[in-house]
Amino acid sequence: MNKLSKEQIELATEEIISVANFDDARSLTMEEIDQLVRDARQAQAQVAGQMIKAVIKFIGNIFSGIGNSLRAATSYDELARLSDRELADIGLNRDQIASVAFDDLAIRSAKSNFTVYGSGMKIARPTN
């Protein structure tokens, strides 16, 4: 471990002192100190509140994504159980099942994002 020489310590101390000018410094009153503490605690509470909101939103997005994925998987399973004739009746063939189920997932995801951001946009399902 390198130790600083006495000259290096003195130089560093002079540099630190030269950055701060304490010529106009004065003692604070108890009221001023109390106000500083109150302001600091209020700022700390605001930051903590913002952090909690961000964490709640993040967790909500995770659960929303899980829910959307489960609905897409359910849609896929329901469509996969249909016969080829039943699929043809609704305008699908077996090759399109995954695409339809997961396109719905993308649409639900987009809708939830628009809801979060407050947009009034309507999302229509594309037709082929």
N, C-alpha and C positions, 0 to 999 in steps of 0.2 A: 504494500500500500504506500503510495507516494504521500509524503508530508509536505505541506507548504512551508516555504521559508518565512522568516519573520518579515522580510521585505515584501513578499507576495501577499501576506495577510494584511499588512499595513496599506498596500496599494489597493487591495480589494475593499478594505474598509473605507478608504478615502473615496473610491468610486461609488460605493453605496451611499455614503453620506452626501456626496455631491449631487446625486440624483434627487434626493428629498431635501426640500428647503423648509426648515423648521423655524425660520426667523419670525413668521407671523403666527406661530402656533400659540394657542391659549388653552387654558383648562376648560373642560366642559362642565356645565352645571348638571346636577342630578336630573333635572327635567329634560335636558337635552340628551343625556345618556338613556333615560327611560324611553324617550321618543325614538331614538335610534334602535333600541332593542325591539320596541313595538313594530317599527317599520320593517326590521329584519325578519321578525316572526311572521308578519303578514305576507311578505314576499316569499318566505319559505312555505307558508301554507298554500299560496297560489301555485307555486311550482309543484308542490305535492299533489294538489288537486288536478293539475294538468296531466301529471304523470299517471294518476289513477284513472282519469278519463281515457288516456291513450291505451292503457293496459286493458281496460274494460272493452274498448272498441276492438282491440286486437283479438281478445278472446272471443268476442261476439263474431268477428269475421271467421275465426277458426270453426266455431260451431255452425255458422251459416254454411260454410264450405262443406263441412261434413254432412249436414242435412241435405244440401243440394246433391251431393254425391250419392247419398243413400236413395234419394228420389230417382236419380238417373239409373241407378242399378235396379231399382224396383221396376221402372219403366222398361228397361231392357229385359228383365225376367218375364214380365207380363207379355211383352211382344214376342219373345222367344217361345213362349208356350202356345201361341196361336198356330193354327194350321196354315199351310200355304194358301188355302182357299180364303181363310179369314183375313190373312194379311193382304191378299189381292183385293178383298172387299174394301179395305181401308186405303188402298192405293200404295201398298208397300210390297216389296219382296224381301226375302230373308237377308239378302246382302245389305239392306238399308237399315236394319234394326239398330245396330250400334250407332250409326250416324244419327238417326232420329233421336235415340235416347240421350246421346251426349251433346247433340245440338240443343236439346231442351235444357241440358245442364248449363250450357254457355249462355242461353237466353235468360235463365233464372239468375245466373251470376251477374249478368249485365243489369238486369232489373234491380237486383239488390244493391248494386253499386250506384245506380242512378238514384235510388231511394236514399242512400246514405248522403249523397251530395245534394239532394234536394231538387233534382231536375224533374220536370214534368214530362219528360220525353216518353213516348210510347214505343215499345219494341215489338215489332211484328215478326212472326216466324216466316222465314223466306220460303217461297214456294218453288218447286222445281219445274 
